[in-house]
């Protein structure tokens, strides 16, 4: 047994009256097996005497178990005996490994304050004026900035709850989601829009209704007729319908399809009271796996042109009074300034406090954590790093840091 756990065991034994008192301690020793008791070198000093008892018991098979059993007979279920049992069991089984779970929601609170304020203002206007209408949200940015994760971990778990006054910790989830596939780039816009509705129709039937009640109805009619009814089965306050669009799979007429998608919700009927329908499209600007020359010649320039086409379209997108919505600013790469602001947020401090970090340790721990993240930038020799690369690095460094604190 190592010195530290042995010291804890000796101190716990001395807290027990039967071991603290010399006379009852003699009785305990007398009740030990003869081959153990006869080999103990007794000492007039209590701590040294108990240390010798423990050392001799450790030299014999199950010696400590015998000692604890005899002490328990004298102590019954005293507080000091309970403490002794806890320490002894920890020594026998080893300390429980601490494996902190780092929630993705915490990481995705990094930056995006500009997008957060845009969303807050538009949601407030929507709730005050047309709360029973669907709401459209366009998220766009570089494919490396994890747009889907931003939607699922920040908007769904944090932003919508915050701005709509919902409790994310309530027993019944206040928000549910449904994903559908954006149609492939084959055929005219009209045909692709029909494919889009078919994909949404299929997701609706599979995920919400289990089956399609009327197989003869068109996808458009089926969605218009059954969506609100299907959502109501979930007993939620917010329902998210979303899809993802990769620009490398887009055509030059993609803006027309996006407009048709928005207009479809413009025609949708008013929702039941106290139900908020949040429809979201994540547009990812792909760079493509191209060589240096491909990036600067035909394929690369064509992809860049398509990215700019869609970016300009969604950036200038407007919504009328019948359908409210927002096109958020493109999600940015993360800078050191973003890290500096984030590590001191209430959410990060609250998370660390829940990990049983002492208040007087908190500031030092945050500074150490921040500096460890800064080292990633120094290693990469970069002023900004994509969320795709940074998320795993941050989680790993925070996990190691917490394990060190708990060791």
N, C-alpha and C positions, 0 to 999 in steps of 0.2 A: 504494500500500500504506500502511495506517495505521501510526502510529508504534510501537504496541505489538507487532504481529506482525513489523514490520521489526526491532525491537530483539531479539526472540527469534531471528530468523534470523541476525543479526550475531553474537550470542553463540554460537549453535550452530556457525557457521563458524569462529569463533576457538577452539572446542574441537577442531577437526580439525587435526592436526599440519601438514598441507600448507598450511593457511592461517595457522596460528599462527607458523610459521617464515617469516622475511622472504624467504629465498632461494627456497623452494619456492612461496611466494605469487607471487613474480615470474614463476615458470614457469607458474603457473596463468593469470596475466594475459596472458602472452605467447601462450598457446594460445586465448585468447578471439578471436572474430572481430575483424578489424582495426578496423572502425567502432566497436566497443565499447572495446577495449583502448587505442586511441590517444586516446580522450576521457577516460580516467580521470585525475583529479588525484591523484597519489600523495602520501603523507604519511609522515614517519618514525615517527609513532605508530601502533602496530598497530591499535587500535580505530578511529581516524580513517581509516586507510588502507582497512580492510575496509569501513567505512561508505561511503566514496567509491566503492569497487568495486561495492557493492550498489546505490547510488543510480544509478550510470551504467548498470548492467545493467537496472535498472527502466525506464530511459528508452528502452530498445530492445526491440523485439518478441522474445519468447522469450529475452531476455538472461539472466534468472535461471536459466532451464532450462539454458542453455549453461554457466553458471558451475557449477551443481550437477553436471552431467555430467562436467566436467573434474575437479572435486574428487573425485568418485566414482572416477575412473580412478586417482587417487593414493592414495585411502584404502582401496580395495577394500571389504570388508564389516566395517570396524572398528566398534566400539561408538559412537564419535563420529559416524561416517557414518550409522549407523542412527538415531541421535537427530536428525541433520540431516534425513534423509528424512522422519521422522515430523512434524517441525515444518513442513517445506516442504509436505508433502501436506495437512496441516491448514490451512495458509494458502491453498492452492490450492482446496480443496474447501469450506472454511469449517468451523467447529466443528460437530460433530454436535449437532443439537438434542436437548435433554433433555426428554423427555416422561414424567414420572413417572406410574406407574400406582398409583392409590390404591385398595387393596383394600376392597371393601364390608364384609368381615368386620371390618376395623379400626374402621370407623365404628360398626358395630353392637355393639361392646364398650362403647359409651356406656351408663352407668347399668345398670339391670336387675340390680343385685347381689342384691336381695331375691328376684327370680325365679330367679336363678342358685343361690342357697342352697336355695330350695324344691326345685328340680329335683335338686340334688346329693343331698339327704337322701332323697328318694323313690326315686331311682335306686339309691342304696346299699342301701336296704331291699329293693328289688326284686331286686337282684343277689344279695343274701345269702339270700333266702327263696324266690322263685319266678322264677329267671332265664329259664326256658323258656316263661313266659307272655307274651302281648302286653302292652305298656305303653301306657296312654292319657295323652295330654297335651292339655289345653285351654288355648289361648292366647286371651286376649280383651282388648279395649281399643278406644279410639277409632280410627276408620278412618284417621285421619291419622298414626297411630303405626307404620304399615308392618309389620303383623303377619306377612305372608308373608315379607318380607325378614328379619325377626327369626328366623323359623324356618330359612330357607335359609342365611343368612349367619352367624348367631350359633349357633343350636342345632346345625345340621348341620356347620358348618365348625369350630366351636370347642368348645361346651359338651359335646356328646356324646363327642367325642374325648377331651376332658380328663377327664370323669367315668368313662368306660369304659376308659381306659387305651389309647386308639388313637393311632396316628401319622398325622396328616392329610397328611404329606409323603411317605408311602410310595408306591412306584411304582403299585401297584394301589389304587384308591380303597377305603377301608374302609367307606364309607357310600354307599348308593344310595337313590333316592327314586322314588315313584310318586304322581302327583296324580290325583284323580278329582273330578268335578263334584258338588256338593251339589244335591239335587233342587229344582226350582222349587216355589213355594207354590201348588200346584193339587191338589185332591183331599184325601181323608182321610189320616190318618197312616199307616195300613196300606199304602195305595197308594203314598204317597211313600217309605216304607221300601223297598218293592219297586223303585221307581225308583232309590233310592240304591244298592241292591245291583246293579242293572243297570248303573249308571254305573261302579261299581267293577269289575264283571265285564268291561265293555268295555275299561277302561283296562288291566286285567290281561291280557286276551287280546291287545290291540294292542301293548302295550309290552313284555310279558315273554314271551309264548308265541307271538307272531306270528299265531296263529290259535286258534280254539276247537275243541279236539279232539272234544268231544261237544256238538253244537249242541242236543241234546234235554234236557240237564241244566239244572235251574233255576239262576239266578245264585247263589243261596245255596249249593247243592251244589257248583257249579263252583268257587267261591272256596274253600270249605272243603277241597275235594279237591286243588286245584291250586296254591294260593298258596305253600305252603312249597316245593313242587317247583320252581316258577318262580323264586322268590327264590334258591334254591340254585344256579341257573345263573350267578348274578352273582358268586359267590365273595366275598361281602362279610360283614362282621361285623355291620353294622346296616342294616336296611331301614326306610325311612320311608314310610308311607302317609298322605297328608294331603289335606284339602279346606278350602275357605273358605266361611264363611257370613256373608252381609250381613243385618243385622237389618231393613233396609227391605224385604227380600223375604221376611220371615218371617211365619208365622201365629201365632195365640195358642197353638196346640198344638205349637209348635216344641220346647219342652222334652221332649215325649213322643218326638219323632223322635230327638233327641239321646240320650235314654235307650235307645231301641231300638238305636241305633248302638253304644253302649257294651256293651249286653247281647249283641250279636252277637259281639263279641270275647271276651266272657265264656264263650261256648259253643265258642270255637275250641280245637282240640287243642293239646297242647304242641308247641313248636317243636323243630327239631333242635338238638342241642348246639352251643354257640358261635354261635348266631344270635339277634340281638336285634331284635324287631319293635316299632317305635316308631310308634304311630298317633296322628295329631295333627289337631285341629280348630281352625282359626283363626276366631274369632267377632269380626266387626267391627261396632262400634256406629256406625251411620250417623246423620249429622245431617240429611241431605237438603238439596237446594237449594231452600230456602224463603225467602220474604220475611219481614220482621220480624213481620207480623201472622200469617202462617201458622205461624211457629215458636211463637207464644204462644197460638194458637187451635187449631182442629181438627186439621189434619195434623201440626203440630209436637208437640202434646200426645199424639197417638196414637203417634207414633214414639218419643217419650220413654217412654211407658208400656211399649211393647214392649221397648225397650232395658233398662228396669229389670226387666221380667219375666224376660228371659233372663239378665241379670247376676245377679239373685238366685238363679236356678236353678243356674247353673254355680258360683257362689261357695259354695253349700251342697251341692254334689255330693260324694258319698262313694263310695269304691271298696271292694269286698269283698276277701277273701283270695285269690279266684281270679283277679281281674283288678286289677292295681295301676295307679295313675295319679296325676295331679296336675292341679289347676286352678291355674295360675300367677296371681299378682296381676295386675290390669290393667296393661298397659304404659303408663308415664307419659310426659308431655311432658318435654322436656329443659330443665333449669335451669342457671344458671351454676355452681352447686355440682357438678353432674354433669360439666360441662366441665372444671372445675378438677381434679377427681379423675382424669378420663380422660387428660388430656394428659401426666400424670406416670406413667401405667401402664407396666409393663415392655414391653407389646406396642407402644405408641406409640414408646417410646425405641428399642426394637430395630428397628422399621421405619425410623426416621430414621437410625440407625447404618448400616443397609444401603444407604442413599442416599449413603454416603461423607461423612456429616456428621462433622466432626472433634469429638472428645470435648469439647474446650474451647469449641466453638461450641454444643453441644447445649442447655445451659440457656437461653442467650439466645434461641435459635431457638424453643424451647418456649414461653417467655414471650411472644415476639412473636406466635406462632401463637395462643396463648390469648387475647391481647388483641384480635387480629383477629376471633376468634369472638365475643368480648364485644361488639364493635362491631355485630354483627348484632342483639343484644338491644337495644342503645341505639337503633338505627335503627327497630326494630319497636316500641320502647317497651313491651316485654313481659318478664315475669319467667320465662316458660317458652315454649318454641317446639316445635312438633310435629316429629317425626323426618322426616316427609315434606318439610317445608320446609327443615330444617336439613341433611340429608344432602348435598344438592348444594352448599350454601353452604360446608360444611366441606371437601369435596373440592376445590372451586374455590380456596379460600384456601390450602389446603396445597399444591396444585399450583403456584400462583403463587409461593409462598414458596420452594419447592424450586428452581423455575426461576431465581429471583433468586440463590440461593446458588450454583447451578451456572453462572451467567452469567460 
